[in-house]
Amino acid sequence: MKLLSVNVGLPREVESNGNRVRTSIFKRPIAGRVRVSRLNIDGDQQSDLTVHGGRDKAVYVYPSEHYPFWHAELPGMDLVRGVFGENFTTTGLDEESVHIGDRFQIGSAECVVTQPRMPCYKLTIRFNRPDMIKRFLQSGRTGFYLAVTREGEVTAGDALTRIASDPDAIAVADVVSLYASDAGNQDLLRRVSALAFLPENWRDYFRKRLSGADE
């Protein structure tokens, strides 16, 4: 498991449907060691803190293994690392093998997996495709967010070492599947609703789903 690329971007204004939109989804790979803090990576900044960033979403990870799929889905697109807005492009990890609460050491930093990525309309701006959110969710290739539990420095080429796993071991892919389903497995709903590292807004959503299923 390895960090292939560290990608950062600052807010910029772009035009979308006749409106000016402020976004930080345009990331670029950077060389050398970079500091990872509790809220973001040096050189990176979220544009809308009501939906992006914060301690539970300090770092966004996207597996490089998904890129061939998107090359086939979006022929002609220049799919450089960071194009999905990810901070870390990785190899050896995916949504099936990574669980909420898994802890990783990357360089001198330590991080914990908190949640899948749910795309907003800015993904459509980045790809200039109105169907991109739907395609992204249907693919199941969402990537995931990390909270930073120990600040440190990382660089491309660093190993990603899993140093602990949550005993409940619910995969990111299972959370995505549960979110997208109309009904849902009640046992899984209960387990996900109790995940300590899943942010409260996610747990509250699944508790409401569970409450409705029990009525």
Beta strands, then each sheet from edge to edge (+ up, - down):
strand 1: 2-8
strand 2: 12-16
strand 3: 19-23
strand 4: 28-30
strand 5: 34-36
strand 6: 59-63
strand 7: 88-91
strand 8: 103-106
strand 9: 109-116
strand 10: 144-150
strand 11: 152-154
strand 12: 160-164
sheet 1: 4+ 1- 7+ 6+ 10- 9+ 8- 12+
sheet 2: 2+ 3-
sheet 3: 5+ 11-
end
